[in-house]
Amino acid sequence: MLEEMIVSFIEKRKKIFGAIIGFIIAILLVQYGILATIFIIVVTCIGYKIGDSTIIKRVKKKIIEKLQD
């Protein structure tokens, strides 16, 4: 029974993840309004990009190049 539930969860993980994201956005819209929600989403996306290791490596590389010039 548990094994079937885990397999079902793995197969439907994109749908479940989408539902959770939609629910969070709906709560933000109701609680804070459209502009605050857009701001929260934009800042979250920027934080995700900053936390991405490939972007950090590129930024470090560019900083080192600028300092060597």
All heavy atoms as TSV, in Angstrom:
chain	resi	resn	atom	element	x	y	z
A	1	MET	N	N	0.826	-1.191	0.000
A	1	MET	CA	C	0.000	0.000	0.000
A	1	MET	C	C	0.877	1.263	0.000
A	1	MET	O	O	0.656	2.158	-0.787
A	1	MET	CB	C	-0.903	-0.030	1.233
A	1	MET	CG	C	-1.689	1.207	1.431
A	1	MET	SD	S	-3.346	0.928	0.901
A	1	MET	CE	C	-4.045	2.478	1.227
A	2	LEU	N	N	1.836	1.324	0.913
A	2	LEU	CA	C	2.716	2.484	0.994
A	2	LEU	C	C	3.558	2.601	-0.274
A	2	LEU	O	O	3.762	3.703	-0.795
A	2	LEU	CB	C	3.610	2.385	2.227
A	2	LEU	CG	C	4.594	3.528	2.432
A	2	LEU	CD1	C	3.840	4.850	2.601
A	2	LEU	CD2	C	5.476	3.256	3.622
A	3	GLU	N	N	4.006	1.469	-0.776
A	3	GLU	CA	C	4.807	1.467	-2.001
A	3	GLU	C	C	4.010	2.016	-3.185
A	3	GLU	O	O	4.532	2.801	-3.984
A	3	GLU	CB	C	5.281	0.044	-2.303
A	3	GLU	CG	C	6.209	-0.047	-3.491
A	3	GLU	CD	C	6.708	-1.462	-3.711
A	3	GLU	OE1	O	7.039	-2.128	-2.716
A	3	GLU	OE2	O	6.741	-1.871	-4.881
A	4	GLU	N	N	2.734	1.654	-3.274
A	4	GLU	CA	C	1.868	2.166	-4.346
A	4	GLU	C	C	1.684	3.672	-4.218
A	4	GLU	O	O	1.679	4.392	-5.221
A	4	GLU	CB	C	0.519	1.465	-4.310
A	4	GLU	CG	C	0.579	-0.011	-4.652
A	4	GLU	CD	C	-0.748	-0.702	-4.403
A	4	GLU	OE1	O	-1.717	-0.023	-3.991
A	4	GLU	OE2	O	-0.809	-1.918	-4.624
A	5	MET	N	N	1.552	4.161	-2.985
A	5	MET	CA	C	1.382	5.595	-2.769
A	5	MET	C	C	2.642	6.352	-3.169
A	5	MET	O	O	2.565	7.418	-3.777
A	5	MET	CB	C	1.031	5.879	-1.306
A	5	MET	CG	C	-0.357	5.469	-0.915
A	5	MET	SD	S	-0.735	5.658	0.837
A	5	MET	CE	C	-0.313	7.350	1.136
A	6	ILE	N	N	3.800	5.802	-2.846
A	6	ILE	CA	C	5.061	6.454	-3.200
A	6	ILE	C	C	5.235	6.493	-4.705
A	6	ILE	O	O	5.625	7.519	-5.274
A	6	ILE	CB	C	6.244	5.734	-2.512
A	6	ILE	CG1	C	6.166	5.956	-0.997
A	6	ILE	CG2	C	7.578	6.240	-3.057
A	6	ILE	CD1	C	7.153	5.136	-0.208
A	7	VAL	N	N	4.930	5.382	-5.384
A	7	VAL	CA	C	5.032	5.340	-6.846
A	7	VAL	C	C	4.066	6.335	-7.467
A	7	VAL	O	O	4.417	7.066	-8.400
A	7	VAL	CB	C	4.769	3.904	-7.360
A	7	VAL	CG1	C	4.612	3.886	-8.869
A	7	VAL	CG2	C	5.881	2.968	-6.929
A	8	SER	N	N	2.852	6.408	-6.949
A	8	SER	CA	C	1.859	7.361	-7.453
A	8	SER	C	C	2.329	8.792	-7.251
A	8	SER	O	O	2.175	9.637	-8.141
A	8	SER	CB	C	0.527	7.148	-6.743
A	8	SER	OG	O	-0.404	8.117	-7.140
A	9	PHE	N	N	2.906	9.080	-6.099
A	9	PHE	CA	C	3.421	10.418	-5.819
A	9	PHE	C	C	4.550	10.782	-6.780
A	9	PHE	O	O	4.602	11.894	-7.289
A	9	PHE	CB	C	3.915	10.505	-4.373
A	9	PHE	CG	C	4.503	11.837	-4.024
A	9	PHE	CD1	C	3.667	12.922	-3.798
A	9	PHE	CD2	C	5.863	12.014	-3.937
A	9	PHE	CE1	C	4.192	14.166	-3.483
A	9	PHE	CE2	C	6.407	13.249	-3.629
A	9	PHE	CZ	C	5.569	14.325	-3.398
A	10	ILE	N	N	5.447	9.845	-7.029
A	10	ILE	CA	C	6.567	10.108	-7.931
A	10	ILE	C	C	6.070	10.350	-9.352
A	10	ILE	O	O	6.563	11.233	-10.052
A	10	ILE	CB	C	7.583	8.943	-7.872
A	10	ILE	CG1	C	8.287	8.950	-6.521
A	10	ILE	CG2	C	8.609	9.044	-8.998
A	10	ILE	CD1	C	9.152	7.740	-6.263
A	11	GLU	N	N	5.091	9.584	-9.791
A	11	GLU	CA	C	4.565	9.748	-11.144
A	11	GLU	C	C	3.835	11.072	-11.317
A	11	GLU	O	O	3.837	11.650	-12.395
A	11	GLU	CB	C	3.628	8.590	-11.484
A	11	GLU	CG	C	4.346	7.266	-11.677
A	11	GLU	CD	C	3.385	6.113	-11.877
A	11	GLU	OE1	O	2.163	6.299	-11.702
A	11	GLU	OE2	O	3.878	5.012	-12.187
A	12	LYS	N	N	3.209	11.561	-10.262
A	12	LYS	CA	C	2.397	12.785	-10.345
A	12	LYS	C	C	3.054	13.964	-9.655
A	12	LYS	O	O	2.401	14.953	-9.344
A	12	LYS	CB	C	1.034	12.524	-9.709
A	12	LYS	CG	C	0.244	11.456	-10.407
A	12	LYS	CD	C	-1.063	11.214	-9.711
A	12	LYS	CE	C	-1.808	10.086	-10.401
A	12	LYS	NZ	N	-3.073	9.799	-9.758
A	13	ARG	N	N	4.373	13.932	-9.460
A	13	ARG	CA	C	5.033	14.978	-8.694
A	13	ARG	C	C	4.926	16.351	-9.340
A	13	ARG	O	O	4.830	17.351	-8.647
A	13	ARG	CB	C	6.487	14.613	-8.424
A	13	ARG	CG	C	7.379	14.608	-9.633
A	13	ARG	CD	C	8.799	14.215	-9.272
A	13	ARG	NE	N	9.637	14.192	-10.433
A	13	ARG	CZ	C	9.886	13.127	-11.170
A	13	ARG	NH1	N	9.358	11.981	-10.840
A	13	ARG	NH2	N	10.664	13.201	-12.224
A	14	LYS	N	N	4.910	16.439	-10.675
A	14	LYS	CA	C	4.792	17.740	-11.340
A	14	LYS	C	C	3.417	18.346	-11.088
A	14	LYS	O	O	3.294	19.543	-10.851
A	14	LYS	CB	C	5.049	17.609	-12.831
A	14	LYS	CG	C	6.497	17.336	-13.165
A	14	LYS	CD	C	6.721	17.291	-14.646
A	14	LYS	CE	C	8.169	16.974	-14.966
A	14	LYS	NZ	N	8.406	16.908	-16.402
A	15	LYS	N	N	2.384	17.526	-11.132
A	15	LYS	CA	C	1.028	18.021	-10.871
A	15	LYS	C	C	0.899	18.478	-9.418
A	15	LYS	O	O	0.314	19.529	-9.138
A	15	LYS	CB	C	-0.002	16.935	-11.160
A	15	LYS	CG	C	-0.165	16.626	-12.620
A	15	LYS	CD	C	-1.224	15.568	-12.823
A	15	LYS	CE	C	-1.376	15.220	-14.288
A	15	LYS	NZ	N	-2.395	14.205	-14.498
A	16	ILE	N	N	1.445	17.703	-8.510
A	16	ILE	CA	C	1.365	18.046	-7.090
A	16	ILE	C	C	2.156	19.320	-6.815
A	16	ILE	O	O	1.690	20.213	-6.106
A	16	ILE	CB	C	1.864	16.872	-6.224
A	16	ILE	CG1	C	0.907	15.684	-6.364
A	16	ILE	CG2	C	2.019	17.281	-4.766
A	16	ILE	CD1	C	1.402	14.400	-5.754
A	17	PHE	N	N	3.354	19.423	-7.375
A	17	PHE	CA	C	4.176	20.619	-7.195
A	17	PHE	C	C	3.463	21.845	-7.765
A	17	PHE	O	O	3.440	22.906	-7.139
A	17	PHE	CB	C	5.536	20.424	-7.877
A	17	PHE	CG	C	6.474	21.574	-7.694
A	17	PHE	CD1	C	7.026	21.847	-6.462
A	17	PHE	CD2	C	6.796	22.393	-8.753
A	17	PHE	CE1	C	7.885	22.909	-6.280
A	17	PHE	CE2	C	7.654	23.455	-8.596
A	17	PHE	CZ	C	8.204	23.722	-7.353
A	18	GLY	N	N	2.859	21.715	-8.943
A	18	GLY	CA	C	2.108	22.815	-9.547
A	18	GLY	C	C	0.932	23.240	-8.689
A	18	GLY	O	O	0.640	24.431	-8.550
A	19	ALA	N	N	0.247	22.268	-8.102
A	19	ALA	CA	C	-0.888	22.580	-7.232
A	19	ALA	C	C	-0.428	23.328	-5.979
A	19	ALA	O	O	-1.077	24.286	-5.544
A	19	ALA	CB	C	-1.617	21.308	-6.842
A	20	ILE	N	N	0.693	22.917	-5.414
A	20	ILE	CA	C	1.217	23.583	-4.222
A	20	ILE	C	C	1.625	25.016	-4.548
A	20	ILE	O	O	1.310	25.950	-3.802
A	20	ILE	CB	C	2.394	22.782	-3.631
A	20	ILE	CG1	C	1.888	21.466	-3.038
A	20	ILE	CG2	C	3.133	23.590	-2.571
A	20	ILE	CD1	C	2.975	20.493	-2.646
A	21	ILE	N	N	2.315	25.216	-5.675
A	21	ILE	CA	C	2.716	26.561	-6.085
A	21	ILE	C	C	1.483	27.428	-6.336
A	21	ILE	O	O	1.430	28.591	-5.920
A	21	ILE	CB	C	3.612	26.503	-7.340
A	21	ILE	CG1	C	4.927	25.799	-7.032
A	21	ILE	CG2	C	3.865	27.891	-7.910
A	21	ILE	CD1	C	5.784	26.498	-6.016
A	22	GLY	N	N	0.490	26.879	-7.012
A	22	GLY	CA	C	-0.743	27.619	-7.255
A	22	GLY	C	C	-1.443	28.011	-5.964
A	22	GLY	O	O	-1.958	29.128	-5.834
A	23	PHE	N	N	-1.466	27.109	-5.018
A	23	PHE	CA	C	-2.086	27.390	-3.724
A	23	PHE	C	C	-1.352	28.511	-2.992
A	23	PHE	O	O	-1.972	29.418	-2.440
A	23	PHE	CB	C	-2.103	26.114	-2.870
A	23	PHE	CG	C	-2.753	26.274	-1.539
A	23	PHE	CD1	C	-4.130	26.405	-1.440
A	23	PHE	CD2	C	-2.002	26.296	-0.386
A	23	PHE	CE1	C	-4.741	26.554	-0.216
A	23	PHE	CE2	C	-2.592	26.447	0.845
A	23	PHE	CZ	C	-3.972	26.574	0.940
A	24	ILE	N	N	-0.028	28.463	-3.017
A	24	ILE	CA	C	0.761	29.511	-2.351
A	24	ILE	C	C	0.524	30.865	-3.012
A	24	ILE	O	O	0.351	31.880	-2.327
A	24	ILE	CB	C	2.262	29.129	-2.361
A	24	ILE	CG1	C	2.494	27.950	-1.426
A	24	ILE	CG2	C	3.133	30.313	-1.955
A	24	ILE	CD1	C	3.875	27.334	-1.525
A	25	ILE	N	N	0.504	30.898	-4.347
A	25	ILE	CA	C	0.253	32.162	-5.054
A	25	ILE	C	C	-1.144	32.684	-4.750
A	25	ILE	O	O	-1.343	33.887	-4.552
A	25	ILE	CB	C	0.484	31.985	-6.567
A	25	ILE	CG1	C	1.981	31.794	-6.833
A	25	ILE	CG2	C	-0.041	33.180	-7.352
A	25	ILE	CD1	C	2.322	31.467	-8.264
A	26	ALA	N	N	-2.127	31.793	-4.675
A	26	ALA	CA	C	-3.490	32.216	-4.344
A	26	ALA	C	C	-3.555	32.830	-2.953
A	26	ALA	O	O	-4.207	33.860	-2.749
A	26	ALA	CB	C	-4.439	31.029	-4.446
A	27	ILE	N	N	-2.884	32.221	-2.010
A	27	ILE	CA	C	-2.868	32.779	-0.646
A	27	ILE	C	C	-2.193	34.146	-0.641
A	27	ILE	O	O	-2.672	35.086	0.001
A	27	ILE	CB	C	-2.161	31.809	0.324
A	27	ILE	CG1	C	-3.042	30.583	0.553
A	27	ILE	CG2	C	-1.849	32.493	1.655
A	27	ILE	CD1	C	-2.415	29.508	1.392
A	28	LEU	N	N	-1.087	34.279	-1.366
A	28	LEU	CA	C	-0.406	35.572	-1.433
A	28	LEU	C	C	-1.309	36.634	-2.057
A	28	LEU	O	O	-1.344	37.777	-1.592
A	28	LEU	CB	C	0.890	35.444	-2.230
A	28	LEU	CG	C	2.037	34.700	-1.555
A	28	LEU	CD1	C	3.179	34.491	-2.540
A	28	LEU	CD2	C	2.510	35.451	-0.338
A	29	LEU	N	N	-2.015	36.273	-3.119
A	29	LEU	CA	C	-2.912	37.233	-3.767
A	29	LEU	C	C	-4.016	37.690	-2.829
A	29	LEU	O	O	-4.334	38.886	-2.764
A	29	LEU	CB	C	-3.513	36.626	-5.034
A	29	LEU	CG	C	-2.596	36.566	-6.248
A	29	LEU	CD1	C	-3.233	35.723	-7.344
A	29	LEU	CD2	C	-2.299	37.953	-6.761
A	30	VAL	N	N	-4.601	36.763	-2.109
A	30	VAL	CA	C	-5.689	37.119	-1.196
A	30	VAL	C	C	-5.168	37.946	-0.026
A	30	VAL	O	O	-5.777	38.937	0.367
A	30	VAL	CB	C	-6.403	35.842	-0.689
A	30	VAL	CG1	C	-7.346	36.154	0.444
A	30	VAL	CG2	C	-7.143	35.169	-1.836
A	31	GLN	N	N	-4.025	37.557	0.498
A	31	GLN	CA	C	-3.491	38.209	1.694
A	31	GLN	C	C	-2.885	39.581	1.400
A	31	GLN	O	O	-3.112	40.530	2.140
A	31	GLN	CB	C	-2.434	37.306	2.341
A	31	GLN	CG	C	-1.939	37.779	3.664
A	31	GLN	CD	C	-2.981	37.643	4.762
A	31	GLN	OE1	O	-3.853	36.797	4.691
A	31	GLN	NE2	N	-2.898	38.492	5.760
A	32	TYR	N	N	-2.101	39.700	0.320
A	32	TYR	CA	C	-1.318	40.912	0.096
A	32	TYR	C	C	-1.721	41.716	-1.142
A	32	TYR	O	O	-1.321	42.855	-1.281
A	32	TYR	CB	C	0.175	40.563	-0.015
A	32	TYR	CG	C	0.701	39.916	1.236
A	32	TYR	CD1	C	1.019	38.571	1.258
A	32	TYR	CD2	C	0.861	40.652	2.406
A	32	TYR	CE1	C	1.497	37.967	2.409
A	32	TYR	CE2	C	1.333	40.063	3.553
A	32	TYR	CZ	C	1.650	38.718	3.550
A	32	TYR	OH	O	2.115	38.126	4.684
A	33	GLY	N	N	-2.414	41.136	-2.086
A	33	GLY	CA	C	-2.795	41.849	-3.295
A	33	GLY	C	C	-1.854	41.523	-4.451
A	33	GLY	O	O	-0.835	40.857	-4.297
A	34	ILE	N	N	-2.187	42.033	-5.636
A	34	ILE	CA	C	-1.477	41.658	-6.854
A	34	ILE	C	C	-0.064	42.218	-6.909
A	34	ILE	O	O	0.876	41.518	-7.265
A	34	ILE	CB	C	-2.291	42.052	-8.112
A	34	ILE	CG1	C	-1.639	41.495	-9.377
A	34	ILE	CG2	C	-2.423	43.525	-8.254
A	34	ILE	CD1	C	-2.183	40.191	-9.779
A	35	LEU	N	N	0.120	43.492	-6.560
A	35	LEU	CA	C	1.453	44.099	-6.660
A	35	LEU	C	C	2.438	43.494	-5.671
A	35	LEU	O	O	3.591	43.206	-6.026
A	35	LEU	CB	C	1.372	45.610	-6.469
A	35	LEU	CG	C	0.649	46.364	-7.593
A	35	LEU	CD1	C	0.551	47.836	-7.246
A	35	LEU	CD2	C	1.331	46.156	-8.910
A	36	ALA	N	N	2.003	43.282	-4.456
A	36	ALA	CA	C	2.889	42.672	-3.456
A	36	ALA	C	C	3.226	41.239	-3.846
A	36	ALA	O	O	4.359	40.796	-3.669
A	36	ALA	CB	C	2.242	42.709	-2.082
A	37	THR	N	N	2.259	40.524	-4.399
A	37	THR	CA	C	2.504	39.147	-4.836
A	37	THR	C	C	3.511	39.118	-5.976
A	37	THR	O	O	4.433	38.282	-5.981
A	37	THR	CB	C	1.191	38.481	-5.270
A	37	THR	OG1	O	0.297	38.460	-4.152
A	37	THR	CG2	C	1.435	37.064	-5.744
A	38	ILE	N	N	3.364	40.016	-6.930
A	38	ILE	CA	C	4.322	40.079	-8.045
A	38	ILE	C	C	5.716	40.396	-7.509
A	38	ILE	O	O	6.707	39.794	-7.931
A	38	ILE	CB	C	3.867	41.112	-9.092
A	38	ILE	CG1	C	2.604	40.604	-9.804
A	38	ILE	CG2	C	4.967	41.389	-10.103
A	38	ILE	CD1	C	1.951	41.610	-10.711
A	39	PHE	N	N	5.792	41.323	-6.571
A	39	PHE	CA	C	7.080	41.666	-5.967
A	39	PHE	C	C	7.706	40.458	-5.274
A	39	PHE	O	O	8.895	40.175	-5.433
A	39	PHE	CB	C	6.906	42.818	-4.973
A	39	PHE	CG	C	8.160	43.171	-4.236
A	39	PHE	CD1	C	9.173	43.868	-4.876
A	39	PHE	CD2	C	8.343	42.793	-2.914
A	39	PHE	CE1	C	10.346	44.192	-4.209
A	39	PHE	CE2	C	9.502	43.115	-2.237
A	39	PHE	CZ	C	10.506	43.814	-2.889
A	40	ILE	N	N	6.915	39.723	-4.515
A	40	ILE	CA	C	7.411	38.537	-3.811
A	40	ILE	C	C	7.914	37.498	-4.798
A	40	ILE	O	O	8.977	36.906	-4.608
A	40	ILE	CB	C	6.317	37.950	-2.896
A	40	ILE	CG1	C	6.045	38.902	-1.731
A	40	ILE	CG2	C	6.704	36.569	-2.381
A	40	ILE	CD1	C	4.817	38.546	-0.919
A	41	ILE	N	N	7.191	37.277	-5.885
A	41	ILE	CA	C	7.588	36.292	-6.890
A	41	ILE	C	C	8.875	36.725	-7.584
A	41	ILE	O	O	9.778	35.916	-7.799
A	41	ILE	CB	C	6.449	36.052	-7.895
A	41	ILE	CG1	C	5.290	35.340	-7.187
A	41	ILE	CG2	C	6.924	35.243	-9.087
A	41	ILE	CD1	C	4.023	35.237	-8.012
A	42	VAL	N	N	8.981	38.005	-7.927
A	42	VAL	CA	C	10.189	38.505	-8.599
A	42	VAL	C	C	11.406	38.374	-7.691
A	42	VAL	O	O	12.468	37.903	-8.115
A	42	VAL	CB	C	9.987	39.971	-9.053
A	42	VAL	CG1	C	11.301	40.613	-9.456
A	42	VAL	CG2	C	8.998	40.030	-10.200
A	43	VAL	N	N	11.265	38.761	-6.431
A	43	VAL	CA	C	12.377	38.666	-5.495
A	43	VAL	C	C	12.763	37.201	-5.263
A	43	VAL	O	O	13.944	36.871	-5.170
A	43	VAL	CB	C	12.038	39.376	-4.162
A	43	VAL	CG1	C	13.077	39.101	-3.100
A	43	VAL	CG2	C	11.881	40.857	-4.393
A	44	THR	N	N	11.789	36.318	-5.223
A	44	THR	CA	C	12.071	34.900	-5.073
A	44	THR	C	C	12.845	34.362	-6.270
A	44	THR	O	O	13.811	33.605	-6.111
A	44	THR	CB	C	10.762	34.106	-4.906
A	44	THR	OG1	O	10.053	34.612	-3.771
A	44	THR	CG2	C	11.028	32.624	-4.719
A	45	CYS	N	N	12.446	34.754	-7.476
A	45	CYS	CA	C	13.154	34.319	-8.687
A	45	CYS	C	C	14.582	34.859	-8.712
A	45	CYS	O	O	15.513	34.139	-9.085
A	45	CYS	CB	C	12.401	34.756	-9.939
A	45	CYS	SG	S	10.850	33.877	-10.178
A	46	ILE	N	N	14.760	36.105	-8.302
A	46	ILE	CA	C	16.112	36.683	-8.244
A	46	ILE	C	C	16.962	35.924	-7.224
A	46	ILE	O	O	18.127	35.601	-7.489
A	46	ILE	CB	C	16.043	38.187	-7.911
A	46	ILE	CG1	C	15.446	38.955	-9.085
A	46	ILE	CG2	C	17.421	38.734	-7.549
A	46	ILE	CD1	C	15.121	40.405	-8.788
A	47	GLY	N	N	16.398	35.614	-6.086
A	47	GLY	CA	C	17.123	34.849	-5.076
A	47	GLY	C	C	17.491	33.461	-5.569
A	47	GLY	O	O	18.582	32.961	-5.294
A	48	TYR	N	N	16.595	32.850	-6.318
A	48	TYR	CA	C	16.888	31.530	-6.896
A	48	TYR	C	C	18.047	31.617	-7.873
A	48	TYR	O	O	18.951	30.785	-7.859
A	48	TYR	CB	C	15.635	30.984	-7.595
A	48	TYR	CG	C	15.871	29.673	-8.300
A	48	TYR	CD1	C	15.915	28.486	-7.582
A	48	TYR	CD2	C	16.057	29.632	-9.669
A	48	TYR	CE1	C	16.133	27.282	-8.218
A	48	TYR	CE2	C	16.283	28.432	-10.325
A	48	TYR	CZ	C	16.308	27.257	-9.594
A	48	TYR	OH	O	16.532	26.075	-10.235
A	49	LYS	N	N	18.028	32.645	-8.713
A	49	LYS	CA	C	19.104	32.819	-9.690
A	49	LYS	C	C	20.433	33.118	-9.003
A	49	LYS	O	O	21.476	32.626	-9.410
A	49	LYS	CB	C	18.774	33.946	-10.677
A	49	LYS	CG	C	17.658	33.615	-11.625
A	49	LYS	CD	C	18.093	32.529	-12.577
A	49	LYS	CE	C	17.017	32.290	-13.611
A	49	LYS	NZ	N	17.367	31.221	-14.521
A	50	ILE	N	N	20.408	33.931	-7.961
A	50	ILE	CA	C	21.634	34.256	-7.231
A	50	ILE	C	C	22.177	33.004	-6.538
A	50	ILE	O	O	23.384	32.796	-6.495
A	50	ILE	CB	C	21.377	35.382	-6.206
A	50	ILE	CG1	C	21.150	36.698	-6.957
A	50	ILE	CG2	C	22.534	35.506	-5.228
A	50	ILE	CD1	C	20.732	37.833	-6.054
A	51	GLY	N	N	21.316	32.168	-6.044
A	51	GLY	CA	C	21.740	30.954	-5.360
A	51	GLY	C	C	22.210	29.853	-6.288
A	51	GLY	O	O	22.814	28.877	-5.843
A	52	ASP	N	N	21.973	29.997	-7.587
A	52	ASP	CA	C	22.396	28.995	-8.558
A	52	ASP	C	C	23.918	28.999	-8.655
A	52	ASP	O	O	24.527	30.040	-8.875
A	52	ASP	CB	C	21.773	29.297	-9.920
A	52	ASP	CG	C	22.000	28.198	-10.932
A	52	ASP	OD1	O	22.414	27.104	-10.539
A	52	ASP	OD2	O	21.743	28.446	-12.129
A	53	SER	N	N	24.539	27.859	-8.493
A	53	SER	CA	C	25.995	27.791	-8.449
A	53	SER	C	C	26.650	28.175	-9.770
A	53	SER	O	O	27.752	28.727	-9.778
A	53	SER	CB	C	26.448	26.390	-8.035
A	53	SER	OG	O	26.050	25.444	-9.008
A	54	THR	N	N	26.005	27.913	-10.894
A	54	THR	CA	C	26.615	28.277	-12.175
A	54	THR	C	C	26.672	29.791	-12.341
A	54	THR	O	O	27.641	30.319	-12.876
A	54	THR	CB	C	25.846	27.657	-13.355
A	54	THR	OG1	O	24.476	28.067	-13.308
A	54	THR	CG2	C	25.918	26.145	-13.315
A	55	ILE	N	N	25.659	30.479	-11.861
A	55	ILE	CA	C	25.654	31.942	-11.957
A	55	ILE	C	C	26.705	32.520	-11.014
A	55	ILE	O	O	27.396	33.476	-11.359
A	55	ILE	CB	C	24.246	32.497	-11.669
A	55	ILE	CG1	C	23.318	32.069	-12.791
A	55	ILE	CG2	C	24.275	33.997	-11.487
A	55	ILE	CD1	C	21.983	32.697	-12.842
A	56	ILE	N	N	26.853	31.932	-9.842
A	56	ILE	CA	C	27.862	32.412	-8.902
A	56	ILE	C	C	29.250	32.257	-9.508
A	56	ILE	O	O	30.086	33.162	-9.403
A	56	ILE	CB	C	27.756	31.655	-7.558
A	56	ILE	CG1	C	26.467	32.044	-6.857
A	56	ILE	CG2	C	28.956	31.936	-6.666
A	56	ILE	CD1	C	26.188	31.268	-5.595
A	57	LYS	N	N	29.492	31.139	-10.173
A	57	LYS	CA	C	30.788	30.917	-10.811
A	57	LYS	C	C	31.038	31.950	-11.909
A	57	LYS	O	O	32.145	32.477	-12.042
A	57	LYS	CB	C	30.871	29.504	-11.391
A	57	LYS	CG	C	30.975	28.436	-10.337
A	57	LYS	CD	C	30.988	27.053	-10.953
A	57	LYS	CE	C	30.969	25.981	-9.882
A	57	LYS	NZ	N	30.898	24.635	-10.445
A	58	ARG	N	N	29.998	32.247	-12.709
A	58	ARG	CA	C	30.149	33.256	-13.773
A	58	ARG	C	C	30.435	34.635	-13.190
A	58	ARG	O	O	31.273	35.373	-13.706
A	58	ARG	CB	C	28.899	33.302	-14.641
A	58	ARG	CG	C	28.860	32.206	-15.677
A	58	ARG	CD	C	27.763	32.496	-16.665
A	58	ARG	NE	N	26.747	31.477	-16.463
A	58	ARG	CZ	C	25.467	31.590	-16.740
A	58	ARG	NH1	N	25.002	32.705	-17.242
A	58	ARG	NH2	N	24.639	30.608	-16.520
A	59	VAL	N	N	29.735	34.991	-12.131
A	59	VAL	CA	C	29.939	36.302	-11.510
A	59	VAL	C	C	31.344	36.400	-10.928
A	59	VAL	O	O	32.032	37.416	-11.107
A	59	VAL	CB	C	28.866	36.562	-10.430
A	59	VAL	CG1	C	29.197	37.793	-9.604
A	59	VAL	CG2	C	27.491	36.700	-11.061
A	60	LYS	N	N	31.795	35.345	-10.249
A	60	LYS	CA	C	33.156	35.350	-9.705
A	60	LYS	C	C	34.185	35.492	-10.814
A	60	LYS	O	O	35.163	36.233	-10.679
A	60	LYS	CB	C	33.415	34.063	-8.923
A	60	LYS	CG	C	32.772	34.019	-7.578
A	60	LYS	CD	C	33.114	32.727	-6.861
A	60	LYS	CE	C	32.454	32.644	-5.515
A	60	LYS	NZ	N	32.755	31.368	-4.836
A	61	LYS	N	N	33.954	34.788	-11.925
A	61	LYS	CA	C	34.879	34.848	-13.061
A	61	LYS	C	C	34.949	36.265	-13.625
A	61	LYS	O	O	36.023	36.792	-13.906
A	61	LYS	CB	C	34.445	33.863	-14.136
A	61	LYS	CG	C	35.382	33.764	-15.301
A	61	LYS	CD	C	34.889	32.730	-16.305
A	61	LYS	CE	C	35.778	32.672	-17.527
A	61	LYS	NZ	N	35.280	31.713	-18.510
A	62	LYS	N	N	33.789	36.916	-13.769
A	62	LYS	CA	C	33.764	38.287	-14.302
A	62	LYS	C	C	34.425	39.265	-13.334
A	62	LYS	O	O	35.121	40.180	-13.761
A	62	LYS	CB	C	32.329	38.704	-14.612
A	62	LYS	CG	C	31.771	38.022	-15.819
A	62	LYS	CD	C	30.409	38.531	-16.187
A	62	LYS	CE	C	29.894	37.790	-17.409
A	62	LYS	NZ	N	28.670	38.345	-17.927
A	63	ILE	N	N	34.215	39.075	-12.052
A	63	ILE	CA	C	34.844	39.962	-11.061
A	63	ILE	C	C	36.356	39.812	-11.111
A	63	ILE	O	O	37.094	40.807	-11.096
A	63	ILE	CB	C	34.299	39.679	-9.653
A	63	ILE	CG1	C	32.836	40.125	-9.547
A	63	ILE	CG2	C	35.141	40.365	-8.574
A	63	ILE	CD1	C	32.151	39.738	-8.261
A	64	ILE	N	N	36.828	38.577	-11.198
A	64	ILE	CA	C	38.268	38.335	-11.279
A	64	ILE	C	C	38.837	38.944	-12.547
A	64	ILE	O	O	39.919	39.560	-12.537
A	64	ILE	CB	C	38.573	36.823	-11.187
A	64	ILE	CG1	C	38.263	36.327	-9.781
A	64	ILE	CG2	C	40.028	36.528	-11.564
A	64	ILE	CD1	C	38.316	34.823	-9.614
A	65	GLU	N	N	38.130	38.818	-13.675
A	65	GLU	CA	C	38.580	39.424	-14.939
A	65	GLU	C	C	38.667	40.938	-14.809
A	65	GLU	O	O	39.620	41.555	-15.282
A	65	GLU	CB	C	37.648	39.037	-16.071
A	65	GLU	CG	C	37.757	37.601	-16.517
A	65	GLU	CD	C	36.704	37.227	-17.552
A	65	GLU	OE1	O	35.870	38.091	-17.923
A	65	GLU	OE2	O	36.711	36.066	-17.998
A	66	LYS	N	N	37.673	41.565	-14.174
A	66	LYS	CA	C	37.678	43.021	-14.006
A	66	LYS	C	C	38.814	43.468	-13.098
A	66	LYS	O	O	39.418	44.516	-13.308
A	66	LYS	CB	C	36.342	43.501	-13.434
A	66	LYS	CG	C	35.180	43.330	-14.372
A	66	LYS	CD	C	35.262	44.290	-15.517
A	66	LYS	CE	C	34.040	44.147	-16.406
A	66	LYS	NZ	N	34.084	45.008	-17.562
A	67	LEU	N	N	39.078	42.685	-12.063
A	67	LEU	CA	C	40.149	43.066	-11.137
A	67	LEU	C	C	41.521	42.901	-11.765
A	67	LEU	O	O	42.459	43.628	-11.412
A	67	LEU	CB	C	40.065	42.221	-9.866
A	67	LEU	CG	C	38.867	42.515	-8.946
A	67	LEU	CD1	C	38.838	41.525	-7.800
A	67	LEU	CD2	C	38.932	43.934	-8.435
A	68	GLN	N	N	41.668	41.986	-12.697
A	68	GLN	CA	C	42.963	41.762	-13.338
A	68	GLN	C	C	43.253	42.795	-14.429
A	68	GLN	O	O	44.404	42.993	-14.789
A	68	GLN	CB	C	43.031	40.356	-13.937
A	68	GLN	CG	C	43.112	39.282	-12.876
A	68	GLN	CD	C	43.117	37.885	-13.463
A	68	GLN	OE1	O	42.862	37.707	-14.643
A	68	GLN	NE2	N	43.397	36.899	-12.623
A	69	ASP	N	N	42.226	43.454	-14.933
A	69	ASP	CA	C	42.430	44.470	-15.993
A	69	ASP	C	C	42.989	45.718	-15.459
A	69	ASP	O	O	43.534	46.248	-14.809
A	69	ASP	CB	C	41.110	44.825	-16.691
A	69	ASP	CG	C	40.636	43.679	-17.578
A	69	ASP	OD1	O	41.468	42.829	-17.943
A	69	ASP	OD2	O	39.441	43.654	-17.884
